[in-house]
Amino acid sequence: MRARLAIPALGLWALAGCAAPPPPPPGTASPEEAGLRMVADRAEARLKSSGRIEQRPELDAYLRGVLCRVVGPGCAELRLYLVDEPGFNATAWPNGVVELWSGTLLRLENEAQLALVLGHEAVHYEQRHTAQVWSRAQQSLGMGALLGVLAGAPELGVAMGALAVLAYSREMEREADRLALERLARAGYDPNEAPEVWEYVLAERARDPAGAPSPFLSTHPTDAERIASLRTMAATLPRTPSAEPLGRDAYRAAIAPARGRWLARELARRAFAESELVLDRLLAAEPRSGELLFFAGELRRLRDGPGDAEAALARYREAARLADAPVETWRSMGFVAKRLGREAEAREALRTYLARAGAAPDRPMIERMLAETE
Amino acid sequence: MRRARPLLIVVLLLAACETGPLNPVLVPAGPVAVGRMQLRTDTVWTRLPAKPPLQVWTAYGPLLDQLLLHDGLADGQPLVDTAEGRPRPLFRAALTGPELAEFLLDSLRASGAVDAALLGVRPQPFAGGEGIRAEFRYRQPESGLAMRGVAAARVRDGRLVLIQLVAAEDHYFPALLPAFEQLVSSAVIA
């Protein structure tokens, strides 16, 4: 029934010449929507003064450029915030905020996939999907009073989180898929990258089906049928010719300065099954990256399951042969070798670490460890 | 948009289903026992509801400072929990000193700390044996407030013994550091 309802909506959109309907002019929003925007405005002010926003002007400029390329002039209404959080999540707020988690950028492979995610969220804003979800919840669940509670919540980030657990309907997702895919192709990106994003989200979920679902998956219902539909749509779309339909190199260059810190944060979650998929994909694209091999070793050292110490050591050794291996490679190699009883290798690795690390914060501890074994 | 909540909220949530004080209680100056750990404090603290055997004290309020005390975290157990039951760092008795500091830092991150970094870790006698002293900095996720942390820890009989202070970097951390040092120097495990 829901699928049938979606068809006329898409037809009307097509007749409108592919232009997304603009948000209502000021003063025409319903009282519920106006209240929702007020809560979102307050949450945005709180987000801006929090410690959660990444402070990376060059990366911000790159992300904004991709957003505007895929959205077009409508991007002037959107405010994009890169939030320092691991995991896959992107959210459109009802006041024009697009919140993108840094963990998302570890999980996308190229600029076309980034453009798809940003374009998809822009459609949710432009089509007022968040406001519709909220209104529907108010009507069906009697949640009218909750808005007042949220407006006065001391932690408005929590308030926005409460809104975000209300998932978009499948009709809304289809609409966002269709419009975002059209824009992707029009902007010169390869629309075949769109189903890849959703396939990844499902694959990460499949790695840990008993764990808490990804926030993105919770709010963006996805299944194999949706992915098949995206593939069909992508194959038939007219595309703007482009020399760089994927934008892989530009994407990697943009995230490179922050990637190591995000990976450390990713592993701090201890969601090893998900993180292993992240690292496997990154390593498949860059098998000779000392940084990635180091973090692949770190995952196994921290997980400490059967065979993990040996597997970690193998990755540290491989990383150590590459020019971009972080200096911590030798420290972790020493810890794992010591765990395996390979004292001579542990000492050699820790000595190398001290020689390369300069004024490392853990130098006194490493010196003590060496003194105890010599 | 779900994410790990600050330690305070986690601790308060856990308190609802665990034994321990249901309301804040005063910790007067003088000798005090935290499980098997005997301490002496010259500062008056307030003990907050928390999941035993972990104790959480504060001097100026939990948003400005928190003191974590544990007399023996077992192998395979987390120092902090997350409200959503998501994975979190687990203590391992075989951790080296630097890895112990890494565990404490990652536990802060799992509690929502932003931009957390290790400032230093060095050997330090603690509670009758060889331990470590680790120092951190991070920012609170909601307020962006710059925080500092210092921990004294050691592994005794395969269990983690810990005293850790986190406080706002401006004023509160330097103001409470002497009280932390005094607690650490007085710690004895029965």
Interface residues (C-beta under 8 A of the other chain):
Chain A: R46 S49 S50 G51 R52 D84 E85 N89 T91 E99 E155 G157 M160 G161 A164 V165 G211 A212 P215 S218 T219 R265 L267 A268 R269 R270 A271 F272 D304 R331 F335 K338 R339 P361 D362 P364 M365 I366 R368 M369
Chain B: M1 R2 R3 E84 G85 R86 P87 R88 P89 L90 R92 A94 T96 G97 P98 E99 A101 L105 D106 R109 A110 V114 D115 L118 L119 G120 V121 R122 P123 I132 R139 Q140 P141 E142 S143 G144 L145
